Amino acid sequence: MPIQKILLVDDSKTELHYLSEILTKRGYQVRTAENGDEAMRRLAEDKPDLILMDVVMPGLNGFQLTRAITRDPNYGDIPVIMCTSKNQETDKVWGMRQGARDYVVKPVDADELVAKIKAFG
């Protein structure tokens, strides 16, 4: 099933705007959340096909939120792509251990991001 609905989780309004623009121009339906609590509300309102998750956020960080989502029976089937400035190999390994299916380092290359999204659909 192709990916259509994407939830972007990032505490930076600039990143949310930038990523939303990339994705909406390519035909994706995008919803955003600026923190973990808002992300969980968005999940409950309308289940996305994929989640793009920042790591460094106030409250629950992206690693904690990814772990909570991927271990939840209601949402465990939603692929999570970490989308973060944390570019160390240990960060990537840790993100994948929390349940992420892929990892993209900011600044995001639009074509690379879209290719990774399409790989899930």
PDB file as gemmi writes it, atoms N, CA and C in Angstrom:
CRYST1    1.000    1.000    1.000  90.00  90.00  90.00 P 1                      
ATOM      1  N   MET A   1       0.845  -1.189   0.000  1.00  0.00           N  
ATOM      2  CA  MET A   1       0.000   0.000   0.000  1.00  0.00           C  
ATOM      3  C   MET A   1       0.884   1.244   0.000  1.00  0.00           C  
ATOM      4  N   PRO A   2       0.661   2.168  -0.935  1.00  0.00           N  
ATOM      5  CA  PRO A   2       1.531   3.353  -0.980  1.00  0.00           C  
ATOM      6  C   PRO A   2       1.341   4.259   0.235  1.00  0.00           C  
ATOM      7  N   ILE A   3       2.403   4.918   0.620  1.00  0.00           N  
ATOM      8  CA  ILE A   3       2.366   5.872   1.725  1.00  0.00           C  
ATOM      9  C   ILE A   3       1.647   7.126   1.232  1.00  0.00           C  
ATOM     10  N   GLN A   4       0.647   7.569   1.992  1.00  0.00           N  
ATOM     11  CA  GLN A   4      -0.072   8.796   1.626  1.00  0.00           C  
ATOM     12  C   GLN A   4      -0.058   9.809   2.761  1.00  0.00           C  
ATOM     13  N   LYS A   5      -0.356   9.332   3.989  1.00  0.00           N  
ATOM     14  CA  LYS A   5      -0.457  10.242   5.134  1.00  0.00           C  
ATOM     15  C   LYS A   5       0.810  10.142   5.987  1.00  0.00           C  
ATOM     16  N   ILE A   6       1.445  11.293   6.206  1.00  0.00           N  
ATOM     17  CA  ILE A   6       2.691  11.332   6.974  1.00  0.00           C  
ATOM     18  C   ILE A   6       2.525  12.261   8.157  1.00  0.00           C  
ATOM     19  N   LEU A   7       2.970  11.796   9.323  1.00  0.00           N  
ATOM     20  CA  LEU A   7       3.015  12.629  10.523  1.00  0.00           C  
ATOM     21  C   LEU A   7       4.450  13.088  10.721  1.00  0.00           C  
ATOM     22  N   LEU A   8       4.656  14.409  10.733  1.00  0.00           N  
ATOM     23  CA  LEU A   8       5.977  14.987  11.004  1.00  0.00           C  
ATOM     24  C   LEU A   8       6.021  15.398  12.468  1.00  0.00           C  
ATOM     25  N   VAL A   9       7.032  14.924  13.190  1.00  0.00           N  
ATOM     26  CA  VAL A   9       7.190  15.288  14.591  1.00  0.00           C  
ATOM     27  C   VAL A   9       8.534  15.990  14.747  1.00  0.00           C  
ATOM     28  N   ASP A  10       8.482  17.300  15.050  1.00  0.00           N  
ATOM     29  CA  ASP A  10       9.708  18.092  15.198  1.00  0.00           C  
ATOM     30  C   ASP A  10       9.358  19.336  15.996  1.00  0.00           C  
ATOM     31  N   ASP A  11      10.225  19.741  16.908  1.00  0.00           N  
ATOM     32  CA  ASP A  11       9.941  20.926  17.711  1.00  0.00           C  
ATOM     33  C   ASP A  11      10.313  22.219  16.992  1.00  0.00           C  
ATOM     34  N   SER A  12      10.940  22.129  15.827  1.00  0.00           N  
ATOM     35  CA  SER A  12      11.335  23.312  15.062  1.00  0.00           C  
ATOM     36  C   SER A  12      10.282  23.641  14.012  1.00  0.00           C  
ATOM     37  N   LYS A  13       9.669  24.827  14.135  1.00  0.00           N  
ATOM     38  CA  LYS A  13       8.677  25.250  13.146  1.00  0.00           C  
ATOM     39  C   LYS A  13       9.322  25.372  11.759  1.00  0.00           C  
ATOM     40  N   THR A  14      10.585  25.763  11.718  1.00  0.00           N  
ATOM     41  CA  THR A  14      11.297  25.891  10.452  1.00  0.00           C  
ATOM     42  C   THR A  14      11.408  24.530   9.765  1.00  0.00           C  
ATOM     43  N   GLU A  15      11.828  23.512  10.526  1.00  0.00           N  
ATOM     44  CA  GLU A  15      11.935  22.158   9.964  1.00  0.00           C  
ATOM     45  C   GLU A  15      10.569  21.628   9.534  1.00  0.00           C  
ATOM     46  N   LEU A  16       9.543  21.858  10.363  1.00  0.00           N  
ATOM     47  CA  LEU A  16       8.195  21.396  10.009  1.00  0.00           C  
ATOM     48  C   LEU A  16       7.750  22.027   8.691  1.00  0.00           C  
ATOM     49  N   HIS A  17       8.002  23.311   8.542  1.00  0.00           N  
ATOM     50  CA  HIS A  17       7.615  24.002   7.313  1.00  0.00           C  
ATOM     51  C   HIS A  17       8.388  23.452   6.113  1.00  0.00           C  
ATOM     52  N   TYR A  18       9.698  23.326   6.271  1.00  0.00           N  
ATOM     53  CA  TYR A  18      10.559  22.840   5.192  1.00  0.00           C  
ATOM     54  C   TYR A  18      10.159  21.433   4.749  1.00  0.00           C  
ATOM     55  N   LEU A  19      10.024  20.524   5.716  1.00  0.00           N  
ATOM     56  CA  LEU A  19       9.681  19.137   5.387  1.00  0.00           C  
ATOM     57  C   LEU A  19       8.253  19.034   4.835  1.00  0.00           C  
ATOM     58  N   SER A  20       7.328  19.801   5.409  1.00  0.00           N  
ATOM     59  CA  SER A  20       5.946  19.794   4.919  1.00  0.00           C  
ATOM     60  C   SER A  20       5.901  20.209   3.454  1.00  0.00           C  
ATOM     61  N   GLU A  21       6.671  21.244   3.129  1.00  0.00           N  
ATOM     62  CA  GLU A  21       6.688  21.733   1.753  1.00  0.00           C  
ATOM     63  C   GLU A  21       7.217  20.667   0.787  1.00  0.00           C  
ATOM     64  N   ILE A  22       8.330  20.025   1.168  1.00  0.00           N  
ATOM     65  CA  ILE A  22       8.897  18.955   0.338  1.00  0.00           C  
ATOM     66  C   ILE A  22       7.846  17.883   0.068  1.00  0.00           C  
ATOM     67  N   LEU A  23       7.158  17.462   1.128  1.00  0.00           N  
ATOM     68  CA  LEU A  23       6.238  16.325   1.025  1.00  0.00           C  
ATOM     69  C   LEU A  23       4.916  16.678   0.348  1.00  0.00           C  
ATOM     70  N   THR A  24       4.352  17.840   0.677  1.00  0.00           N  
ATOM     71  CA  THR A  24       3.073  18.198   0.054  1.00  0.00           C  
ATOM     72  C   THR A  24       3.242  18.436  -1.447  1.00  0.00           C  
ATOM     73  N   LYS A  25       4.389  18.983  -1.857  1.00  0.00           N  
ATOM     74  CA  LYS A  25       4.649  19.187  -3.290  1.00  0.00           C  
ATOM     75  C   LYS A  25       4.702  17.864  -4.034  1.00  0.00           C  
ATOM     76  N   ARG A  26       4.979  16.785  -3.323  1.00  0.00           N  
ATOM     77  CA  ARG A  26       5.046  15.460  -3.947  1.00  0.00           C  
ATOM     78  C   ARG A  26       3.775  14.649  -3.714  1.00  0.00           C  
ATOM     79  N   GLY A  27       2.735  15.321  -3.222  1.00  0.00           N  
ATOM     80  CA  GLY A  27       1.420  14.687  -3.138  1.00  0.00           C  
ATOM     81  C   GLY A  27       1.079  14.002  -1.829  1.00  0.00           C  
ATOM     82  N   TYR A  28       1.927  14.132  -0.805  1.00  0.00           N  
ATOM     83  CA  TYR A  28       1.626  13.503   0.487  1.00  0.00           C  
ATOM     84  C   TYR A  28       0.717  14.406   1.315  1.00  0.00           C  
ATOM     85  N   GLN A  29      -0.117  13.765   2.139  1.00  0.00           N  
ATOM     86  CA  GLN A  29      -0.918  14.492   3.129  1.00  0.00           C  
ATOM     87  C   GLN A  29      -0.076  14.561   4.393  1.00  0.00           C  
ATOM     88  N   VAL A  30       0.164  15.767   4.883  1.00  0.00           N  
ATOM     89  CA  VAL A  30       1.072  15.945   6.010  1.00  0.00           C  
ATOM     90  C   VAL A  30       0.354  16.556   7.206  1.00  0.00           C  
ATOM     91  N   ARG A  31       0.565  15.955   8.363  1.00  0.00           N  
ATOM     92  CA  ARG A  31       0.121  16.537   9.637  1.00  0.00           C  
ATOM     93  C   ARG A  31       1.376  16.713  10.474  1.00  0.00           C  
ATOM     94  N   THR A  32       1.349  17.684  11.372  1.00  0.00           N  
ATOM     95  CA  THR A  32       2.542  17.964  12.160  1.00  0.00           C  
ATOM     96  C   THR A  32       2.251  17.920  13.651  1.00  0.00           C  
ATOM     97  N   ALA A  33       3.320  17.680  14.414  1.00  0.00           N  
ATOM     98  CA  ALA A  33       3.272  17.726  15.872  1.00  0.00           C  
ATOM     99  C   ALA A  33       4.608  18.284  16.348  1.00  0.00           C  
ATOM    100  N   GLU A  34       4.561  19.151  17.366  1.00  0.00           N  
ATOM    101  CA  GLU A  34       5.774  19.805  17.844  1.00  0.00           C  
ATOM    102  C   GLU A  34       6.375  19.143  19.075  1.00  0.00           C  
ATOM    103  N   ASN A  35       5.691  18.129  19.617  1.00  0.00           N  
ATOM    104  CA  ASN A  35       6.242  17.427  20.779  1.00  0.00           C  
ATOM    105  C   ASN A  35       5.557  16.063  20.905  1.00  0.00           C  
ATOM    106  N   GLY A  36       6.014  15.296  21.868  1.00  0.00           N  
ATOM    107  CA  GLY A  36       5.509  13.939  22.042  1.00  0.00           C  
ATOM    108  C   GLY A  36       4.031  13.860  22.359  1.00  0.00           C  
ATOM    109  N   ASP A  37       3.550  14.755  23.241  1.00  0.00           N  
ATOM    110  CA  ASP A  37       2.130  14.728  23.602  1.00  0.00           C  
ATOM    111  C   ASP A  37       1.251  15.017  22.389  1.00  0.00           C  
ATOM    112  N   GLU A  38       1.664  16.024  21.630  1.00  0.00           N  
ATOM    113  CA  GLU A  38       0.897  16.378  20.438  1.00  0.00           C  
ATOM    114  C   GLU A  38       0.945  15.241  19.413  1.00  0.00           C  
ATOM    115  N   ALA A  39       2.098  14.593  19.291  1.00  0.00           N  
ATOM    116  CA  ALA A  39       2.232  13.473  18.359  1.00  0.00           C  
ATOM    117  C   ALA A  39       1.273  12.343  18.734  1.00  0.00           C  
ATOM    118  N   MET A  40       1.172  12.039  20.003  1.00  0.00           N  
ATOM    119  CA  MET A  40       0.272  10.962  20.438  1.00  0.00           C  
ATOM    120  C   MET A  40      -1.194  11.337  20.169  1.00  0.00           C  
ATOM    121  N   ARG A  41      -1.539  12.606  20.346  1.00  0.00           N  
ATOM    122  CA  ARG A  41      -2.908  13.051  20.025  1.00  0.00           C  
ATOM    123  C   ARG A  41      -3.174  12.909  18.530  1.00  0.00           C  
ATOM    124  N   ARG A  42      -2.215  13.310  17.705  1.00  0.00           N  
ATOM    125  CA  ARG A  42      -2.379  13.203  16.250  1.00  0.00           C  
ATOM    126  C   ARG A  42      -2.551  11.740  15.831  1.00  0.00           C  
ATOM    127  N   LEU A  43      -1.782  10.854  16.456  1.00  0.00           N  
ATOM    128  CA  LEU A  43      -1.899   9.419  16.145  1.00  0.00           C  
ATOM    129  C   LEU A  43      -3.308   8.916  16.436  1.00  0.00           C  
ATOM    130  N   ALA A  44      -3.844   9.343  17.580  1.00  0.00           N  
ATOM    131  CA  ALA A  44      -5.175   8.882  17.974  1.00  0.00           C  
ATOM    132  C   ALA A  44      -6.261   9.446  17.067  1.00  0.00           C  
ATOM    133  N   GLU A  45      -6.049  10.665  16.548  1.00  0.00           N  
ATOM    134  CA  GLU A  45      -7.053  11.311  15.692  1.00  0.00           C  
ATOM    135  C   GLU A  45      -7.107  10.689  14.302  1.00  0.00           C  
ATOM    136  N   ASP A  46      -5.960  10.416  13.738  1.00  0.00           N  
ATOM    137  CA  ASP A  46      -5.909   9.937  12.355  1.00  0.00           C  
ATOM    138  C   ASP A  46      -4.588   9.195  12.154  1.00  0.00           C  
ATOM    139  N   LYS A  47      -4.666   7.896  12.060  1.00  0.00           N  
ATOM    140  CA  LYS A  47      -3.459   7.080  11.968  1.00  0.00           C  
ATOM    141  C   LYS A  47      -2.723   7.326  10.649  1.00  0.00           C  
ATOM    142  N   PRO A  48      -1.463   7.751  10.731  1.00  0.00           N  
ATOM    143  CA  PRO A  48      -0.702   7.996   9.502  1.00  0.00           C  
ATOM    144  C   PRO A  48      -0.147   6.699   8.921  1.00  0.00           C  
ATOM    145  N   ASP A  49       0.353   6.786   7.699  1.00  0.00           N  
ATOM    146  CA  ASP A  49       0.999   5.646   7.049  1.00  0.00           C  
ATOM    147  C   ASP A  49       2.474   5.576   7.410  1.00  0.00           C  
ATOM    148  N   LEU A  50       3.038   6.732   7.859  1.00  0.00           N  
ATOM    149  CA  LEU A  50       4.465   6.802   8.171  1.00  0.00           C  
ATOM    150  C   LEU A  50       4.694   7.999   9.091  1.00  0.00           C  
ATOM    151  N   ILE A  51       5.720   7.898   9.935  1.00  0.00           N  
ATOM    152  CA  ILE A  51       6.073   8.994  10.845  1.00  0.00           C  
ATOM    153  C   ILE A  51       7.520   9.399  10.588  1.00  0.00           C  
ATOM    154  N   LEU A  52       7.738  10.705  10.438  1.00  0.00           N  
ATOM    155  CA  LEU A  52       9.095  11.262  10.388  1.00  0.00           C  
ATOM    156  C   LEU A  52       9.355  11.874  11.754  1.00  0.00           C  
ATOM    157  N   MET A  53      10.370  11.388  12.459  1.00  0.00           N  
ATOM    158  CA  MET A  53      10.570  11.718  13.871  1.00  0.00           C  
ATOM    159  C   MET A  53      11.907  12.416  14.125  1.00  0.00           C  
ATOM    160  N   ASP A  54      11.826  13.621  14.686  1.00  0.00           N  
ATOM    161  CA  ASP A  54      13.024  14.307  15.158  1.00  0.00           C  
ATOM    162  C   ASP A  54      13.467  13.622  16.453  1.00  0.00           C  
ATOM    163  N   VAL A  55      14.717  13.829  16.866  1.00  0.00           N  
ATOM    164  CA  VAL A  55      15.190  13.235  18.117  1.00  0.00           C  
ATOM    165  C   VAL A  55      15.178  14.242  19.258  1.00  0.00           C  
ATOM    166  N   VAL A  56      15.809  15.396  19.049  1.00  0.00           N  
ATOM    167  CA  VAL A  56      15.978  16.364  20.133  1.00  0.00           C  
ATOM    168  C   VAL A  56      14.727  17.237  20.233  1.00  0.00           C  
ATOM    169  N   MET A  57      13.924  16.947  21.282  1.00  0.00           N  
ATOM    170  CA  MET A  57      12.684  17.693  21.528  1.00  0.00           C  
ATOM    171  C   MET A  57      12.481  17.796  23.036  1.00  0.00           C  
ATOM    172  N   PRO A  58      11.756  18.833  23.475  1.00  0.00           N  
ATOM    173  CA  PRO A  58      11.442  18.912  24.913  1.00  0.00           C  
ATOM    174  C   PRO A  58      10.474  17.802  25.309  1.00  0.00           C  
ATOM    175  N   GLY A  59      10.483  17.439  26.576  1.00  0.00           N  
ATOM    176  CA  GLY A  59       9.619  16.348  27.039  1.00  0.00           C  
ATOM    177  C   GLY A  59      10.176  15.032  26.539  1.00  0.00           C  
ATOM    178  N   LEU A  60       9.304  14.209  25.981  1.00  0.00           N  
ATOM    179  CA  LEU A  60       9.770  12.945  25.399  1.00  0.00           C  
ATOM    180  C   LEU A  60      10.655  13.249  24.205  1.00  0.00           C  
ATOM    181  N   ASN A  61      11.843  12.660  24.151  1.00  0.00           N  
ATOM    182  CA  ASN A  61      12.654  12.851  22.952  1.00  0.00           C  
ATOM    183  C   ASN A  61      12.205  11.846  21.887  1.00  0.00           C  
ATOM    184  N   GLY A  62      12.757  11.988  20.693  1.00  0.00           N  
ATOM    185  CA  GLY A  62      12.328  11.138  19.586  1.00  0.00           C  
ATOM    186  C   GLY A  62      12.616   9.667  19.789  1.00  0.00           C  
ATOM    187  N   PHE A  63      13.705   9.358  20.486  1.00  0.00           N  
ATOM    188  CA  PHE A  63      14.008   7.949  20.773  1.00  0.00           C  
ATOM    189  C   PHE A  63      12.927   7.361  21.673  1.00  0.00           C  
ATOM    190  N   GLN A  64      12.568   8.091  22.744  1.00  0.00           N  
ATOM    191  CA  GLN A  64      11.550   7.606  23.683  1.00  0.00           C  
ATOM    192  C   GLN A  64      10.190   7.487  22.995  1.00  0.00           C  
ATOM    193  N   LEU A  65       9.861   8.477  22.194  1.00  0.00           N  
ATOM    194  CA  LEU A  65       8.574   8.475  21.503  1.00  0.00           C  
ATOM    195  C   LEU A  65       8.496   7.346  20.476  1.00  0.00           C  
ATOM    196  N   THR A  66       9.583   7.130  19.748  1.00  0.00           N  
ATOM    197  CA  THR A  66       9.624   6.032  18.774  1.00  0.00           C  
ATOM    198  C   THR A  66       9.432   4.695  19.477  1.00  0.00           C  
ATOM    199  N   ARG A  67      10.103   4.515  20.594  1.00  0.00           N  
ATOM    200  CA  ARG A  67       9.955   3.271  21.359  1.00  0.00           C  
ATOM    201  C   ARG A  67       8.500   3.087  21.796  1.00  0.00           C  
ATOM    202  N   ALA A  68       7.875   4.153  22.310  1.00  0.00           N  
ATOM    203  CA  ALA A  68       6.485   4.061  22.774  1.00  0.00           C  
ATOM    204  C   ALA A  68       5.538   3.724  21.623  1.00  0.00           C  
ATOM    205  N   ILE A  69       5.752   4.351  20.477  1.00  0.00           N  
ATOM    206  CA  ILE A  69       4.861   4.124  19.326  1.00  0.00           C  
ATOM    207  C   ILE A  69       5.047   2.726  18.742  1.00  0.00           C  
ATOM    208  N   THR A  70       6.290   2.325  18.530  1.00  0.00           N  
ATOM    209  CA  THR A  70       6.524   1.045  17.860  1.00  0.00           C  
ATOM    210  C   THR A  70       6.191  -0.155  18.745  1.00  0.00           C  
ATOM    211  N   ARG A  71       6.106   0.061  20.043  1.00  0.00           N  
ATOM    212  CA  ARG A  71       5.734  -1.040  20.938  1.00  0.00           C  
ATOM    213  C   ARG A  71       4.257  -1.030  21.294  1.00  0.00           C  
ATOM    214  N   ASP A  72       3.527  -0.051  20.803  1.00  0.00           N  
ATOM    215  CA  ASP A  72       2.093   0.038  21.050  1.00  0.00           C  
ATOM    216  C   ASP A  72       1.370  -0.818  20.002  1.00  0.00           C  
ATOM    217  N   PRO A  73       0.517  -1.759  20.431  1.00  0.00           N  
ATOM    218  CA  PRO A  73      -0.161  -2.633  19.471  1.00  0.00           C  
ATOM    219  C   PRO A  73      -0.999  -1.870  18.436  1.00  0.00           C  
ATOM    220  N   ASN A  74      -1.493  -0.680  18.781  1.00  0.00           N  
ATOM    221  CA  ASN A  74      -2.297   0.111  17.846  1.00  0.00           C  
ATOM    222  C   ASN A  74      -1.463   0.771  16.759  1.00  0.00           C  
ATOM    223  N   TYR A  75      -0.185   1.035  17.060  1.00  0.00           N  
ATOM    224  CA  TYR A  75       0.636   1.826  16.143  1.00  0.00           C  
ATOM    225  C   TYR A  75       1.929   1.145  15.711  1.00  0.00           C  
ATOM    226  N   GLY A  76       2.184  -0.038  16.214  1.00  0.00           N  
ATOM    227  CA  GLY A  76       3.445  -0.720  15.946  1.00  0.00           C  
ATOM    228  C   GLY A  76       3.708  -1.019  14.483  1.00  0.00           C  
ATOM    229  N   ASP A  77       2.652  -0.992  13.665  1.00  0.00           N  
ATOM    230  CA  ASP A  77       2.821  -1.285  12.237  1.00  0.00           C  
ATOM    231  C   ASP A  77       3.192  -0.037  11.422  1.00  0.00           C  
ATOM    232  N   ILE A  78       3.216   1.134  12.054  1.00  0.00           N  
ATOM    233  CA  ILE A  78       3.538   2.369  11.337  1.00  0.00           C  
ATOM    234  C   ILE A  78       5.060   2.522  11.275  1.00  0.00           C  
ATOM    235  N   PRO A  79       5.629   2.589  10.077  1.00  0.00           N  
ATOM    236  CA  PRO A  79       7.083   2.774   9.999  1.00  0.00           C  
ATOM    237  C   PRO A  79       7.477   4.167  10.492  1.00  0.00           C  
ATOM    238  N   VAL A  80       8.563   4.216  11.269  1.00  0.00           N  
ATOM    239  CA  VAL A  80       9.110   5.478  11.767  1.00  0.00           C  
ATOM    240  C   VAL A  80      10.480   5.684  11.132  1.00  0.00           C  
ATOM    241  N   ILE A  81      10.667   6.859  10.546  1.00  0.00           N  
ATOM    242  CA  ILE A  81      11.980   7.251  10.039  1.00  0.00           C  
ATOM    243  C   ILE A  81      12.495   8.356  10.954  1.00  0.00           C  
ATOM    244  N   MET A  82      13.621   8.127  11.599  1.00  0.00           N  
ATOM    245  CA  MET A  82      14.242   9.170  12.404  1.00  0.00           C  
ATOM    246  C   MET A  82      14.765  10.226  11.429  1.00  0.00           C  
ATOM    247  N   CYS A  83      14.537  11.496  11.746  1.00  0.00           N  
ATOM    248  CA  CYS A  83      14.952  12.597  10.881  1.00  0.00           C  
ATOM    249  C   CYS A  83      15.591  13.638  11.800  1.00  0.00           C  
ATOM    250  N   THR A  84      16.913  13.590  11.916  1.00  0.00           N  
ATOM    251  CA  THR A  84      17.585  14.323  12.981  1.00  0.00           C  
ATOM    252  C   THR A  84      18.954  14.840  12.573  1.00  0.00           C  
ATOM    253  N   SER A  85      19.439  15.810  13.322  1.00  0.00           N  
ATOM    254  CA  SER A  85      20.795  16.317  13.099  1.00  0.00           C  
ATOM    255  C   SER A  85      21.824  15.434  13.802  1.00  0.00           C  
ATOM    256  N   LYS A  86      21.366  14.502  14.633  1.00  0.00           N  
ATOM    257  CA  LYS A  86      22.288  13.595  15.337  1.00  0.00           C  
ATOM    258  C   LYS A  86      22.848  12.595  14.328  1.00  0.00           C  
ATOM    259  N   ASN A  87      24.116  12.786  13.966  1.00  0.00           N  
ATOM    260  CA  ASN A  87      24.671  12.032  12.842  1.00  0.00           C  
ATOM    261  C   ASN A  87      25.717  10.994  13.232  1.00  0.00           C  
ATOM    262  N   GLN A  88      25.837  10.690  14.512  1.00  0.00           N  
ATOM    263  CA  GLN A  88      26.794   9.670  14.932  1.00  0.00           C  
ATOM    264  C   GLN A  88      26.227   8.267  14.670  1.00  0.00           C  
ATOM    265  N   GLU A  89      27.098   7.333  14.381  1.00  0.00           N  
ATOM    266  CA  GLU A  89      26.666   5.954  14.139  1.00  0.00           C  
ATOM    267  C   GLU A  89      25.929   5.394  15.358  1.00  0.00           C  
ATOM    268  N   THR A  90      26.385   5.762  16.557  1.00  0.00           N  
ATOM    269  CA  THR A  90      25.725   5.271  17.784  1.00  0.00           C  
ATOM    270  C   THR A  90      24.286   5.780  17.868  1.00  0.00           C  
ATOM    271  N   ASP A  91      24.048   7.024  17.403  1.00  0.00           N  
ATOM    272  CA  ASP A  91      22.677   7.557  17.390  1.00  0.00           C  
ATOM    273  C   ASP A  91      21.798   6.747  16.447  1.00  0.00           C  
ATOM    274  N   LYS A  92      22.342   6.447  15.279  1.00  0.00           N  
ATOM    275  CA  LYS A  92      21.583   5.674  14.288  1.00  0.00           C  
ATOM    276  C   LYS A  92      21.260   4.283  14.841  1.00  0.00           C  
ATOM    277  N   VAL A  93      22.265   3.630  15.417  1.00  0.00           N  
ATOM    278  CA  VAL A  93      22.053   2.289  15.987  1.00  0.00           C  
ATOM    279  C   VAL A  93      20.997   2.352  17.083  1.00  0.00           C  
ATOM    280  N   TRP A  94      21.092   3.350  17.946  1.00  0.00           N  
ATOM    281  CA  TRP A  94      20.133   3.481  19.053  1.00  0.00           C  
ATOM    282  C   TRP A  94      18.728   3.743  18.509  1.00  0.00           C  
ATOM    283  N   GLY A  95      18.614   4.600  17.496  1.00  0.00           N  
ATOM    284  CA  GLY A  95      17.303   4.872  16.899  1.00  0.00           C  
ATOM    285  C   GLY A  95      16.673   3.621  16.316  1.00  0.00           C  
ATOM    286  N   MET A  96      17.479   2.821  15.636  1.00  0.00           N  
ATOM    287  CA  MET A  96      16.965   1.577  15.059  1.00  0.00           C  
ATOM    288  C   MET A  96      16.567   0.590  16.168  1.00  0.00           C  
ATOM    289  N   ARG A  97      17.308   0.599  17.249  1.00  0.00           N  
ATOM    290  CA  ARG A  97      16.961  -0.288  18.378  1.00  0.00           C  
ATOM    291  C   ARG A  97      15.650   0.114  19.038  1.00  0.00           C  
ATOM    292  N   GLN A  98      15.290   1.395  18.916  1.00  0.00           N  
ATOM    293  CA  GLN A  98      14.037   1.869  19.515  1.00  0.00           C  
ATOM    294  C   GLN A  98      12.838   1.540  18.628  1.00  0.00           C  
ATOM    295  N   GLY A  99      13.120   1.038  17.420  1.00  0.00           N  
ATOM    296  CA  GLY A  99      12.030   0.635  16.536  1.00  0.00           C  
ATOM    297  C   GLY A  99      11.967   1.398  15.226  1.00  0.00           C  
ATOM    298  N   ALA A 100      12.846   2.382  15.032  1.00  0.00           N  
ATOM    299  CA  ALA A 100      12.849   3.111  13.759  1.00  0.00           C  
ATOM    300  C   ALA A 100      13.206   2.146  12.635  1.00  0.00           C  
ATOM    301  N   ARG A 101      12.644   2.390  11.475  1.00  0.00           N  
ATOM    302  CA  ARG A 101      12.914   1.530  10.319  1.00  0.00           C  
ATOM    303  C   ARG A 101      13.974   2.121   9.404  1.00  0.00           C  
ATOM    304  N   ASP A 102      14.223   3.443   9.561  1.00  0.00           N  
ATOM    305  CA  ASP A 102      15.257   4.100   8.766  1.00  0.00           C  
ATOM    306  C   ASP A 102      15.692   5.355   9.503  1.00  0.00           C  
ATOM    307  N   TYR A 103      16.730   6.005   8.986  1.00  0.00           N  
ATOM    308  CA  TYR A 103      17.358   7.125   9.679  1.00  0.00           C  
ATOM    309  C   TYR A 103      17.879   8.100   8.633  1.00  0.00           C  
ATOM    310  N   VAL A 104      17.461   9.364   8.733  1.00  0.00           N  
ATOM    311  CA  VAL A 104      17.888  10.411   7.805  1.00  0.00           C  
ATOM    312  C   VAL A 104      18.522  11.528   8.613  1.00  0.00           C  
ATOM    313  N   VAL A 105      19.661  12.028   8.145  1.00  0.00           N  
ATOM    314  CA  VAL A 105      20.356  13.101   8.857  1.00  0.00           C  
ATOM    315  C   VAL A 105      20.040  14.445   8.208  1.00  0.00           C  
ATOM    316  N   LYS A 106      19.732  15.437   9.055  1.00  0.00           N  
ATOM    317  CA  LYS A 106      19.516  16.807   8.589  1.00  0.00           C  
ATOM    318  C   LYS A 106      20.874  17.451   8.316  1.00  0.00           C  
ATOM    319  N   PRO A 107      20.972  18.373   7.382  1.00  0.00           N  
ATOM    320  CA  PRO A 107      19.882  18.833   6.519  1.00  0.00           C  
ATOM    321  C   PRO A 107      19.464  17.747   5.543  1.00  0.00           C  
ATOM    322  N   VAL A 108      18.162  17.619   5.373  1.00  0.00           N  
ATOM    323  CA  VAL A 108      17.584  16.539   4.581  1.00  0.00           C  
ATOM    324  C   VAL A 108      17.733  16.814   3.090  1.00  0.00           C  
ATOM    325  N   ASP A 109      18.153  15.793   2.375  1.00  0.00           N  
ATOM    326  CA  ASP A 109      18.148  15.830   0.919  1.00  0.00           C  
ATOM    327  C   ASP A 109      16.753  15.363   0.487  1.00  0.00           C  
ATOM    328  N   ALA A 110      16.010  16.241  -0.174  1.00  0.00           N  
ATOM    329  CA  ALA A 110      14.614  15.961  -0.513  1.00  0.00           C  
ATOM    330  C   ALA A 110      14.441  14.666  -1.296  1.00  0.00           C  
ATOM    331  N   ASP A 111      15.286  14.447  -2.306  1.00  0.00           N  
ATOM    332  CA  ASP A 111      15.150  13.237  -3.122  1.00  0.00           C  
ATOM    333  C   ASP A 111      15.452  11.982  -2.319  1.00  0.00           C  
ATOM    334  N   GLU A 112      16.459  12.051  -1.453  1.00  0.00           N  
ATOM    335  CA  GLU A 112      16.793  10.900  -0.606  1.00  0.00           C  
ATOM    336  C   GLU A 112      15.633  10.582   0.335  1.00  0.00           C  
ATOM    337  N   LEU A 113      15.052  11.622   0.943  1.00  0.00           N  
ATOM    338  CA  LEU A 113      13.937  11.417   1.864  1.00  0.00           C  
ATOM    339  C   LEU A 113      12.758  10.765   1.148  1.00  0.00           C  
ATOM    340  N   VAL A 114      12.399  11.297  -0.002  1.00  0.00           N  
ATOM    341  CA  VAL A 114      11.256  10.753  -0.750  1.00  0.00           C  
ATOM    342  C   VAL A 114      11.525   9.313  -1.177  1.00  0.00           C  
ATOM    343  N   ALA A 115      12.756   9.014  -1.574  1.00  0.00           N  
ATOM    344  CA  ALA A 115      13.109   7.644  -1.954  1.00  0.00           C  
ATOM    345  C   ALA A 115      12.931   6.697  -0.765  1.00  0.00           C  
ATOM    346  N   LYS A 116      13.351   7.148   0.416  1.00  0.00           N  
ATOM    347  CA  LYS A 116      13.209   6.303   1.609  1.00  0.00           C  
ATOM    348  C   LYS A 116      11.735   6.085   1.942  1.00  0.00           C  
ATOM    349  N   ILE A 117      10.926   7.127   1.810  1.00  0.00           N  
ATOM    350  CA  ILE A 117       9.479   7.013   2.078  1.00  0.00           C  
ATOM    351  C   ILE A 117       8.850   6.034   1.089  1.00  0.00           C  
ATOM    352  N   LYS A 118       9.185   6.187  -0.190  1.00  0.00           N  
ATOM    353  CA  LYS A 118       8.610   5.313  -1.218  1.00  0.00           C  
ATOM    354  C   LYS A 118       8.997   3.853  -0.997  1.00  0.00           C  
ATOM    355  N   ALA A 119      10.160   3.627  -0.401  1.00  0.00           N  
ATOM    356  CA  ALA A 119      10.599   2.254  -0.138  1.00  0.00           C  
ATOM    357  C   ALA A 119       9.644   1.519   0.813  1.00  0.00           C  
ATOM    358  N   PHE A 120       8.881   2.272   1.608  1.00  0.00           N  
ATOM    359  CA  PHE A 120       7.918   1.653   2.525  1.00  0.00           C  
ATOM    360  C   PHE A 120       6.557   1.426   1.882  1.00  0.00           C  
ATOM    361  N   GLY A 121       6.327   2.037   0.732  1.00  0.00           N  
ATOM    362  CA  GLY A 121       5.016   1.894   0.115  1.00  0.00           C  
ATOM    363  C   GLY A 121       5.144   1.314  -1.255  1.00  0.00           C  
TER     364      GLY A 121                                                      
END                                                                             
